[in-house]
Amino acid sequence: MPKSVDTAVQTSKSGIHHFIVEELRKKIPNAKDIALEIADLLHLSRSAVYRKLSGEVPFTLSETEFLMNRFNISLDNYIFGGSSATGFRFKGDPKPEETVNGYYAKILGILQFFVQDSSDLELHVATQEIVPFHYMNFPELTAFQILIWSRVTMRFPDIEDEGFRVEEKAKDPELLKLSKQIIQIYDNLPSIEYISSTIVDKNLAALQHFSKHAVFSDPTTPLLICDQLELMIKHLFKMAKQGKKTSYSLDKNTGSDIPYTLFHDILPNYDTNIMFKSKDKSFIYCSFDYPNFMSSAAPKMIDYVDKWMMNCRSHSYRISGESEMYRTQLLQFFLGKIAQVKLILAQELGKK
């Protein structure tokens, strides 16, 4: 067997070469059609392809990579022996040169990828945090959320700087532009969301903590962020009441027929799970270290998460549509939490 890295793909019947050939046969049942199509794709003669399919000659690594991408062949089944286990992609901590704006640009890129040529795309979210897209309507709340992420999880170098101030980041034109583009896509994406009673807790606790630190240029900014949390919650429940998306900003074009369904999950047992679901391309993002997401496109995992989210409904109250009394009670519950912290912050501010 050739020793070149690009040609040394194992040819044993239990190796990856055999796995690739078997997967190709599933995708193209007729052996003659396989040879014709692969010969055309790899620019090889039919006899050369037959030798590769028989295991006499291995696929090169570059050919293997091309075929896996072309025919959507996942290594999960090979790595995990065809079990029900699923492989995940996980990036982890940002690189030293990465910025928070770069992170937001990646979020925008992901959304643009999914909405492209996906007329049936739906967004499903189950979370104990604020659904990421909701706070992006509010600059100071967005900047404060970024601060929480950086100090607790992400460690972005540009936010770790001791000179960081929430108000300055809130005015960052690039961040404002990225947030607006992300929100515009979200506003036009049919969504089903499951929220818990804790969605504002982390932000409120962080406000009390950081109000004592030099991260605000203006000591009244924590009160402003409380106001924005109130507006965010009211907007969320307004969409829930009508069962359709509405744009918070007046300058955005949002269709009036974009479905929005909100559930209150009474017994949440998760952090944040996001699923993009369509006929042609589905993907899930799961976090245990929010907002560091693990991701997977494995069909078995997509199906599992889809059924799992449906099961969440068994211990959830539907907030959208007809549930006027429960929706009003839950809205007042969240607003009451915010008002309590706002009172504490105002009292502390009065002592300064």
N, C-alpha and C positions, 0 to 999 in steps of 0.2 A: 504493500500500500504506500503511496507517496507520502513523504514526511512533511510536505508543505502545510502550514497552518490552514491555508485556504482550501486544501483538498482533502484533509484528513478527517472526514466525517465517518464515524464508525458504521460498518456495514453488517454487523451481526444481526440475526433475526430479533434479538432483544434490544437492539440499539436504537438510537434516534433516527437513523436512516430508515429502518424498517417501520418505525412509527410514522414518519412523514409519508412513506409510500402507502401505508394502510389508510391514513387520513385522506390522501389524494383519491384513493379508490372509493372512499365514501362520498367524496364530493363529485367525482366523475365515474359512475359505475362501469361504463364501457371501457375496457382496456385499450381498444384502438383509439377511442376519443382522448384518453389520457395522454397517449404518446403524441398524438397530433397537436394537442393544445400545448403541452409542455415543450415540445420541439419548437413551436412557434414562439412561445414566451421566452425561452432561454436561448433562442437562435442556435439550436443544435439539430443534427440530423436525427431522423427517427431511429436509426440503428443505435446511435449514442444514447438516446433516451431509453430505449429498451434495455440496454446494458445497465443503466442507472436504476431503472425500476426493478430489475431482477436482482440487484445487489452486487452485480459483478464489478461495477465502478461506482464509487460514492458520489453523491452530490457535494459540491464544494460548499463551504460555509456561506459564501455570498449567494449561491443558488438556493440553499436551504432557507436563508432569511427572506429572499424574494418570494419563494413559494409559500412560506408561512404567512407573509403579509397579503399576497395575492389571493389566497384561498381561505384566509381567516382561520388559520390553524393555530390553536393555543397550545403552548407547552405545558399548561397545567396538568392535562391528562397524562403526559409523559412523566413529568416530574413526580406527580403524586400517584402514579400507578393506576390511573383510571378510577381512583376512589372519589368520594364525594368532597374531598378537600379542595380548596380553591386558593390559588396564588394571588397575592396582592402586590401592587406597586406602592412603595412608601418612600417619600423623599427625605423626610426628617428635617433637621435644622437647616436654615438657609446658609448659603455660602457667604464668606466674608464680604464679597463685593455686591451681594444682593441688597436691594432696597425694598421698602414696603410698597412703593409705587410699582416696582417690578412684579411684586406678588399680585397686586391688583390687576396688572396687565395680563398676567397668566389667567386669572379668573375670567377676565373679559375674553381672552382667547378660547378658553374652554367653552364658554357660552356661545360664542360665535361658531365654533365647530359644531356644536349640537344643533343649533337652530338652522344651520345651512342644510337645505334640501330635506328638512324634517317637518313636514306640515302637520304631523300627528304627535309631535313631541309634547310630553307632559313632565312637570317637575313635581316630585314627591319629597317632602321633608318631614322628618321626625326629630325633634330637638328639645333639650332642656335649656337652651340658650336663646338669645334673640336670633330669629332666622336672618342669616347674614345680609340678605338684600334689603331688609326693612330699614336698618339704621343709616344706609347710604343716602337717604333723602336729607339727612341732617349733618352738616359739616362738622360741628363741634362733637356731636355724638360719635361720628365716624372716627375722628381723630382720637377721641378718648378710647374707643374700642381698640384702635390700633395700639395705643399705649398699653392697655391691659394685655393684649396679645404679646407685645414685645417684652414686657417685664415678666410675664408668667411662662410663655411658651416659645415664641418665635425668635427672640433675641436679635432683631434687626439692628445692624450697626448704626444706621442713621437715626434710629429712635432711642438707642442706648445712650447717645450723647447727653451729657449733663445739661447742655443748653436747650434741650428739647422743650418746647412749649406747645400745649394743645391748641391754643388760639392760632399760632403761626402755621401749624400743620393743617388746620381747618381752612386756611386761605391758600393752600398749595394749589396752583392752577392745574397742574397735571393730575393730582389726586381728584380734584373736583370734576375734571373732564372724564376720567376713568369711571368714577362713581356714577356719573350721569349716563354714560354709555351702558354700564352694567344694569342700572335700574331700567333703562329704556327696553332692554331685552327682557328683563324679568317681568315688567309690566304687561308685556304681550305674550306671556307664556302661561298657559293653563296650569294651575297649581293646586295641590292638595297638601295641607300642612297639619301636623300634629304638634301641639305645643303643650308644655307642662305648666304647673303653677309657679315654676322657678325662673321663668325666662328673663325677668328683670333683676333677679337677686344678685348676680355677680356684678353687674354694673353699679347697683346701688351700694353694695359693700365696698367696691373699688372707689366710688365717689367719696365715701366717708374716709377711706384710707388716704387717697391721694390729695384730698383737700388740705391736708397738713403738710404736703410736700411742694417743692418748687417746680411743679409741672404746669402751673397756670400763671399767665401774666396778670390776669384779672381775678381776684378772689371770688367774684360773683359768678364766674364761669360754671362751677358745679351746679349752681341753681339754674342756670341756662340749660345745662344738659338734662336736669330733671324735667324742665319744661319740654324739652325735645323728646324725652322718653314718653311723657304724657301724650304729646302729639302723635308719636309713632304708634302707641297702643290704640288711640282713638281711630287712627287711620286703618289699622289692622282690623278693628272691629267694625268699621264702616264697610270695608270690603266684605267681611264675613256676613254682615246683615243683608247685603244685596246679592251675595253669592257670585260677585263678578269683580274683576280687577278694576281699580280706578287709579289714575296717576295722581300722586301727591302734588307734584309740581304742575303748574298751569301751562307750562310751555312744552309739554310732551304730548305726543299723539298716542293715545291709548284707546284701543277698540273697546266699545262698551259691551262686547259679547265674549270677553275672555273669562272663562270660568275660574272661580276661586272658592275652595272649600276648606273650612277651618274646623279642626277637632280639638277638644281639650282632653288630653290624655291624663287620666286620673292616676294611673299606676305606671309611670315611665320607668324603664329599666335600660337606659341607653344614654349616650352623650348626644351626638348629632349624626344623622344619617341622611344623605341626599341621593336621590335616584333620578336620573334622566331616563325617561322611558319612551321609546318609539318603536315602530315596526322594524326599522332598518338598523338603528344603533341605540343601544342602551348601556348605561354605565352607572356604577354606584360609587359613592364616596362615604367612608365611615371613619369616624374619629374616636380616639381614646385620649387624645392630647390636643384638643381643639385650639387652633384651626389647622393642625397638621393632619391631613386626611390620607388614609389608605384608599386605594382605588382598585376597581376590578371591572372587567367586562365579561367575565366568565358567565356563560348562559345559566349554569346551575345556580350561581350566586344571585344573579339578577332575579331568577324565578323565586329563590328563597326569600330575598328581601321584599319582593312584590307581595308574596303571601304573608310575610311577617307584618308588613305595614297594614294589610287588610285585617290581620288579627288584632292590630292595635285598636281597631274600631270597637272591638268587643268590650274594652274597658275605657272607652272614650265617649264624651258627649259631643254631639254635632253642634257647633256654634253657628254655622252658616244657616241662612234661611229662616225656618220657622221658630227656632229656639229663642224667642225674644226674652223671656224671663231669665233663663239661665245665662244668656249672652250678657244681659244687663248686669246681673250679679257678678259675673266674672270680670267684666270691665271695671266695675267699682272696686273689686278686690285688688286688681293691679294698680288702679289709680290711688287707692288707699295706701298701698306699699310705698309708692313714689312720694305721696304727700307726707308720710311720716319722716322719710329721710330728708325731704326738702325742709321740713320744720327744724330738724336737728342741725342741718347745715346753716340755716338762717340764724339760729340761736348762736352757733359757734362763730359765725361771721360777725354778729353783733357784739361779741366779747372782744374782738380784735381792735 
